[in-house]
Amino acid sequence: EFKAEVNRLMDIIVHSLYSNREVFLRELISNAADALDKARVLALTDETMLKGKEELEIRIRVNKEDRVIEIVDTGVGMTHDELASNLGSIAKSGTSAFLEQLQQSEGDASNLIGQFGVGFYSAFLVADLVTVTSKSNRDDKQWIWQSDAHDSFTIKEDTAEDELGRGTKIALALKADASDFLSTDAIERLVSKYSKFISFPIYLEVQASASLEDDTDEEKDAPEDDGDEVAQDDDALKIQEADGKPESAKEIAYEWKRLNDVRPIWMREASEISEGEYAAFYEATTGIKEPPLAKTHFKAEGGVNFRALLYIPAQKQQSFAEVDEMEKTGIKLFVRRVLLKDAFEGGLLPRYLNFVLGVVDSDDLPINVSREMLQASSVLDMIKRKLLRKTLELIRSLMMSERSANEEREDASQEKAQDEDSDEVADHDSQQLDSALSGKGGVYTDFWKAHGKMIKFGVLEDDANRERLAKLLRFKSSKCNTSNPDSLMSLDGYVARMKEKQEYIYYHSGESLEQVQQSPFLETLLELDYEVIYLTEVLDEHVMQYLADYAGLKFMAASKDNFKFAEDDHKMLKKRMKHAKVAFKPLKKFISDIMPEKVSKVKLSARMTKSPCVLSTVQYGYSAHMELVTRAQAFHDADAMRVMVPKEKIMEINPFHPLTLKLLDLVLEDPTSSAAKALAEHLYDAALVSSGYFVSSPKEVAERMTGLVADTMGVDYSQLASAEDIETRVPLKAPASDDMGADESASNMGFEPDIDLDSMDLKGGDAFAASKDEL
């Protein structure tokens, strides 16, 4: 047989098994709930089980003066031998033995909690001395078990007059450093956190009022206190005189407050629960008054059994900046209605779904004896997979619900349009997939506003469900009403609206919607009626890179050098550029020669109609917007930046712009012309800014801009003006403004008035008009 030193074993259980000492109350209440459940089960076959004490409940009392916490239940109680066996034998579980008996008789043990036999010893986390008083119907005597967690324990008959009738009372004499638990607020918080869904009522003795005058009529008529009556009557008040106070002093009133009013509605069938009950439970458990957007309540059976009730809040509960702390999931994990963990490593749902709130309750979870860590197992993996699938289905149902509602409106308008314009009817089918384009948002639009960023984050993290998540994405595009925040598009809708022979899904990124719309990269695209997705959030470009393609179509960045139009448009534009390729060869060489440190390549481009040139990046490099985002990061890697953001850009020239034609003429006349070089640099500066890039040398750009303005105005800005030049421009008298009096006008310009109007004898409008004429 194995041998163990009792002192050492108890020390391990008390100090190493549990990492958080507050769980002592959870364990003791769980044991009490088991005792009550045993009484309930036995009462089904034994009518005398509940005789004399039919209430099945738990009551907690805090005695600050004696530093004692009492937990009393009206469960089955224990005999002398059961006290010695269950509490005297470490890891001996009375619940486990009861389960074995029920399995033989096929009884219902679904509500029993404790099975390891060590939960009771968590009491020694906070107590120096534990006293257990118990009375069982199977024994005429009431017994007291007592221990200080050292070598031994004692059991003796309870000869006191205070009889329990049936049940168990645990009295904890608290340690010196456990004074925090002497507060009724602390006890209420712990019960609410861990045990508020226990099936049996839990009462806490609390102070009912500040004081009562002992000479009031109420006190004169009040019945005498009886301790047993107080313990059994929910509405009873207990009156205590403060120690050392005279009889005329104020007295403190106590009452029993129920701590677990909220019922675990997830244990009921969904068909039996009203929407009002779901809403009330959501508010009670989350503290959020605004109704949720959606909910799902289901029971999983088969490989693993569990129940779940999940909610999607209407508003986001945390900022995206807290993504590193998203292990604190909003789903609480219960085992037989006792909270196991509200935050643990890995979570029950992926991090990007941590906005989902709710509860999961399972009887099959393998937990260690401290209930604080989940053991890695296939059971837990199955629970995670089912929760993820159900959550994504719930989000998709929101999308489909909004689409259906909007399609009904579209169908009504289609019937009206059939008699008016056949073209509108033909376009209806392609618009149905993006009914939100018109700005008629719905429940999914509200969801996207609140949690859309997290779905984008999921595209980056969840490889297995990336395709499902892509269908949930929403963006602004050139087909949207950009002034309406509810006007959004989906990728399915984009594909349905694509031009004939279009092979790519086009997108462009920028700091703001206005910047993207006005980008020179989109001039030809929009003119040819291509739809372009507008990306304005930090995650957007990463999402496109991770998706790579959708429905067999590649994503194409409008600012990359590998940009292509649809086949027909490409042929048309190529034909238009036929002569330009030959004509602009000298200019391409000229720009490459004078700006080798800025330009890696010069090419002609048809993507612009109004702008002379743009600067594009290589296919796998950072776009202008991505470069700015990366530079803004506190710990960005400078070496990686040099690889992904090369200093040299690709300069694309619009051969049909008058400025580029003028530059070509200057180069053809004199390849060494300073005017040609200056114009090329100005065009590069303009392209750098209009393309959205970071300006690494703003001083040089500003100097060139200043020189251009000076040349335009015919000013030699290299020669500074002298004091005499400024003096000659000083007016002799300050001109009076039409909107101001002479005094105010002159003083605002820094001059003293030559005439003191206050000293003049102005007796009427004519006199004043004359003085103005003189001025």
Buried (B, 14 or more C-beta within 10 A) or exposed (E): EEEEEEEEEBBEBBEEBBEEBBBBBBBBBBBBBBBBBBBBBBBEEEEEBBEEBEEBBBBBBBBEEEBBBBBBBBBBBBBBEBBBBBBBEBEBBBBBBBBEEBEEEEBEBEBBBBBBBBBBBBBBBBBBBBBBBBBBBEBEEBBBBBBBBEEEBEBEEBEEEEEBBBBBBBBBBBBEEBEEBBEBEBBBBBBBBBBBBBBBBBBBBBEBEEEBEBEEEEEEEEEEEEEEEBBBEEEBBBBEEEEEEEEEEBBBBBBBBEBBEBBBBBBBEBEEBEEEEBBBBBBEBBEBEEBBBBBBBBEBEEEBBBBBBBBBBBEBBBEBEEBEEBEEBBBBBBBBBBBBBBEBEEBBBBBBBBBBBBBBBBBBBEBEBBBBEBEEEEBBEBBBEBBBEBBBEBBBBBBEBBBEBBBEEBEEEBEEBEEEEEEBBEEBEBBBBBBBBBBBBBBBBBBBBBBBBBBBBBBBEBEEBBEBBBBBBBBBBBBBBBEBEBBBBBBBBBBBBBBEEBBBBBBBBBEEBEBBBEBBBBBBBBEBEBBBBBBBBBBBBBBBBBBEEBBEBEBBBBBBBEBEBBEEBBEBBEEEBEEBEEEBEEBBEBBBEBBEEBBBBBEBBBBBBEBBBBBBBBEEBBBBBBBBBBEEEEEEEEEEBEEBBBEBBBBBBBBBBEBBBBBBEBBBEEBEBEEBBBBBBBBBBBBBEBBBBEEEEEEEBEEBEEBBEEEEEEEEEEEEEEEEEEEEEEEEEBEBEEEEEBBEBBBEEEBEBEBEBEEEEEEEEEEEEEBEEEB
